[in-house]
Amino acid sequence: MAVEIPKQSFTGTIREIAVGGEKGFKVGGETAYPFHLFEGEMPNPPRIGFEVTDVFPAEWADELKKAIGEDVMKDPAAWAKKAVDEYKADLIHLFLLGTDPNGENRGVDETIEVVKKVAGAVDVPLTLWGCGNPEKDTEILKAAAEALADRDLAIGPIVEDNHKQLGAAVIGFKHTAIASTPIDINLAKQLNILLGNLGVAENRILVDPTVGGLGYGLEYCYSVMERARMAALAQEDDKLQYPLYCNLGIEVWKVKEAKASADEMPELGDPASRGVLMEAITAVTMLMAGGDVLIVRHPKTAELIRAFLGEMTG
């Protein structure tokens, strides 16, 4: 006797967003829950981006620096090129760490010089990610949006405090906004509304729901992402029908379980694989919650994610 699998159809659809112009890719377009290919379509596969910093990230875990190479990490353009050529990065996520007022506090001119070098070294889509200080991000990212007006950037994090200024830059120079809110479906919806009211086109928004790492709020992040995807598909909430941008590498690799050496925490096992597995498990969880773009740090993580995607999509 044949078993008939019950199926659920949805009237809502995730918007299809083109990232990076002609040499980029599309994300979104789903008409069913993640990997429910028996119920709907998932026309564009999730994409893997690699995080690169504009200054040498001395605080990064030793295992990360060994895997990537400290010499190349001191040259952001060379690092980005290696990520594309060797790690097959779909996107470069350039974290402007050096602009942090509590760190090097780099200014516009110095930062733009680095951004242009990275943009010239790779032809995959490029995200410019601010330091997280809304005022400084406004200054730097507005200037970068104008300086690279021909590059079709993704720009973030755009938050409520700077959405008018950065939203205007996105509109004026035809970039894509990454709307970032702190793990709250209502705040995410509200920021999307504000950007829309400002005039940011619906096909120029990605949503950063803010994610956590394994053991550090991952289940709560999953729940918020899942609810957003359910509202988009089942309730046709058009203010939540956007692809999800998951900046997970920074969350995973900042915790002690990923960074600690074997001498510091021998009970946790081999540090060379511990952080990779934490990052990969976090990434897979994000995929199952509807993540469309995943930002990682370790090259082995990308290998594991691609293997998973191959199994899930055939």
C-alpha positions in Angstrom: 0.0 0.0 0.0 1.5 3.3 -1.1 1.9 6.0 1.6 0.7 9.4 0.6 2.7 12.2 2.1 0.5 15.0 3.2 1.5 18.3 1.6 0.9 21.9 2.5 0.8 24.7 0.0 1.3 28.4 0.7 0.1 31.5 -1.0 3.0 33.7 0.1 6.4 33.8 -1.6 9.8 35.1 -0.4 11.0 37.9 -2.7 13.8 37.1 -5.1 16.7 39.5 -4.6 19.6 40.0 -6.9 22.8 40.6 -5.0 25.9 42.0 -6.6 24.7 43.0 -10.0 25.4 41.1 -13.3 28.2 39.0 -11.7 26.3 38.3 -8.6 23.5 35.8 -7.7 19.9 35.7 -6.6 18.6 34.6 -3.3 15.0 34.1 -2.1 12.1 33.0 -4.3 11.0 30.2 -1.9 7.4 29.1 -1.9 7.7 26.5 0.9 9.5 26.0 4.1 13.3 25.4 3.9 14.1 22.3 1.8 10.5 21.2 1.6 11.0 20.6 -2.1 8.1 18.2 -2.1 5.7 21.1 -1.3 7.1 24.0 -3.2 10.1 25.6 -4.9 13.5 26.7 -3.6 14.8 28.2 -6.9 18.0 29.8 -5.5 20.4 27.9 -3.3 21.6 29.5 0.0 24.9 31.2 -0.5 28.1 31.2 1.6 30.0 34.4 2.3 33.4 34.7 4.0 34.2 37.4 6.5 37.3 39.5 5.9 38.4 42.4 8.1 39.9 45.7 7.0 42.6 45.4 9.7 44.4 42.4 11.1 42.0 40.7 13.6 44.5 39.9 16.4 41.7 38.8 18.7 40.6 36.0 16.4 41.0 32.4 17.5 44.5 30.9 16.8 42.9 28.1 14.9 41.3 30.5 12.5 44.6 32.4 11.9 46.4 29.1 11.3 43.7 27.9 8.8 43.7 31.2 6.8 47.3 32.3 7.3 48.3 35.4 9.3 50.3 36.9 6.5 47.4 37.0 4.1 45.1 38.2 6.8 47.2 41.4 7.1 46.2 42.3 3.5 42.4 42.5 3.1 42.5 42.4 -0.7 44.7 39.3 -0.8 42.6 37.7 1.9 39.4 38.3 -0.1 41.0 37.0 -3.2 42.1 33.8 -1.4 38.6 33.3 -0.1 37.2 33.5 -3.6 39.9 31.5 -5.4 40.5 28.8 -2.8 37.5 28.7 -0.6 34.9 29.4 -3.4 33.3 32.2 -1.5 30.0 33.3 -3.1 30.3 36.7 -1.4 32.9 38.7 0.6 31.7 40.2 3.8 34.1 43.1 4.6 33.8 43.9 8.3 35.2 47.4 8.8 36.6 46.6 12.2 39.2 49.3 11.9 36.6 52.1 12.0 35.4 51.3 15.5 35.8 54.4 17.7 36.8 52.1 20.6 39.6 50.6 18.4 41.7 52.2 15.6 39.0 54.7 14.8 40.0 54.9 11.1 38.5 57.7 9.1 36.8 57.8 5.7 39.8 58.3 3.5 41.8 55.4 4.9 38.8 53.1 4.9 37.7 53.9 1.4 41.2 53.1 0.2 41.0 49.6 1.7 37.4 49.1 0.4 38.5 49.9 -3.2 41.4 47.5 -3.1 39.1 44.7 -1.9 36.5 45.5 -4.5 39.2 45.5 -7.2 40.5 42.1 -6.1 37.3 40.1 -6.4 34.3 40.0 -8.8 31.9 38.3 -6.5 29.3 40.4 -4.5 30.7 42.5 -1.8 29.1 43.4 1.6 30.4 46.4 3.5 29.7 45.8 7.2 30.1 48.6 9.7 31.6 48.5 13.2 28.2 48.6 14.9 28.4 52.2 16.0 25.5 53.8 14.2 27.0 57.3 14.0 30.4 56.1 12.7 28.7 53.6 10.4 26.6 56.4 8.9 29.8 58.5 8.1 31.8 55.6 6.7 29.1 53.7 4.8 27.6 56.8 3.2 31.0 57.7 1.8 31.7 54.1 0.7 28.3 53.9 -1.1 29.2 57.0 -3.1 32.9 55.9 -3.8 31.7 52.5 -5.1 28.6 53.6 -6.8 29.3 51.3 -9.7 29.8 48.2 -7.6 26.3 47.2 -6.5 27.2 46.7 -2.8 25.2 45.2 0.1 25.5 47.6 3.0 24.8 47.0 6.7 24.1 46.9 9.4 21.3 49.4 8.7 19.5 50.0 12.0 16.6 52.3 13.0 19.1 55.0 14.3 20.7 55.4 10.9 18.1 54.0 8.4 17.3 57.5 6.9 20.9 58.4 6.1 22.0 55.0 4.9 18.6 54.2 3.3 19.1 57.4 1.2 22.6 56.3 0.2 21.2 52.9 -0.9 18.5 54.6 -3.0 20.9 57.2 -4.5 23.7 54.9 -5.5 21.6 51.8 -6.2 22.9 49.4 -3.5 21.2 46.8 -1.3 20.2 47.5 2.3 20.8 44.9 5.0 18.2 45.8 7.6 19.4 44.7 11.1 17.3 44.3 14.2 18.0 42.6 17.5 16.3 39.2 17.3 12.7 40.4 17.3 10.2 39.7 14.5 8.2 42.9 15.2 11.3 45.1 15.1 12.4 43.5 11.9 9.0 44.2 10.3 9.0 47.7 11.6 12.5 48.5 10.1 11.4 47.0 6.8 8.4 49.3 6.8 10.5 52.4 7.6 12.9 51.6 4.8 10.0 51.1 2.4 8.4 54.4 3.5 11.8 56.1 2.8 11.7 54.8 -0.7 14.1 51.7 -0.6 12.8 49.3 -3.3 11.4 46.0 -2.2 14.0 44.2 -4.3 16.8 46.0 -2.5 16.4 44.7 1.1 17.9 41.8 2.9 17.0 41.1 6.5 19.6 40.5 9.2 17.6 39.1 12.1 20.7 39.0 14.3 21.8 35.4 15.1 23.6 33.7 17.9 26.0 30.8 18.0 25.6 27.2 19.2 24.9 27.3 23.0 24.4 31.1 23.0 20.8 31.7 22.1 20.7 29.7 19.0 17.3 28.2 19.7 15.8 31.7 20.3 17.3 32.9 17.0 15.9 29.9 15.2 12.4 30.6 16.6 12.4 34.2 15.4 13.6 33.3 12.0 11.1 30.4 11.7 8.3 32.7 12.8 9.3 35.3 10.2 9.3 32.6 7.4 5.9 31.3 8.6 4.4 34.8 8.6 5.8 35.4 5.1 4.5 32.2 3.5 1.4 31.2 5.5 0.1 34.7 6.4 1.3 36.5 3.3 2.9 39.2 5.4 4.7 41.2 2.7 6.8 43.1 5.2 8.6 39.9 6.1 8.9 38.3 2.7 12.6 39.0 2.4 15.7 36.7 2.3 17.6 36.3 5.6 21.2 37.4 5.9 22.9 35.4 8.7 26.2 36.9 10.1 27.1 33.9 12.2 30.9 33.6 12.1 31.4 36.5 14.4 29.0 35.0 17.0 30.5 31.5 17.0 34.1 32.4 17.1 33.9 35.0 20.0 32.9 32.4 22.6 35.3 30.6 24.8 34.3 27.1 23.6 35.5 28.0 20.1 38.6 30.1 21.0 40.0 28.2 24.0 43.2 26.1 23.5 43.5 22.5 24.5 45.5 23.5 27.5 42.8 25.9 28.7 39.9 23.5 28.2 41.2 20.0 27.5 37.7 18.5 28.3 36.4 20.1 25.1 38.7 18.1 22.8 40.7 19.1 19.7 40.5 22.9 19.2 41.3 22.5 15.5 37.8 20.9 14.9 35.8 22.2 17.8 35.2 25.7 16.4 34.6 24.4 12.9 31.9 22.0 14.2 30.3 24.8 16.3 30.2 27.1 13.2 28.9 24.3 10.9 26.1 23.3 13.3 25.1 26.9 13.7 25.1 27.3 10.0 22.9 24.2 9.4 20.5 25.4 12.0 20.3 28.8 10.2 19.6 27.0 6.9 16.8 25.0 8.5 15.3 28.2 9.8 15.3 29.9 6.4 18.7 31.5 6.1 19.6 32.5 2.5 23.1 34.0 3.0 25.5 32.6 5.6 28.6 34.5 6.7 31.4 32.2 8.0 35.1 32.4 8.9 36.6 29.0 8.6 37.2 27.4 5.2 36.3 23.9 6.5 33.0 25.2 7.7 32.1 26.1 4.1 33.0 22.5 2.9 30.7 21.0 5.5 27.8 23.4 4.6 28.2 22.6 0.9 28.1 18.9 1.6 24.9 19.4 3.6 23.3 21.4 0.9 24.2 18.8 -1.6 22.5 16.1 0.4 19.4 18.3 0.9 19.0 19.5 -2.6 20.4 16.6 -4.6 
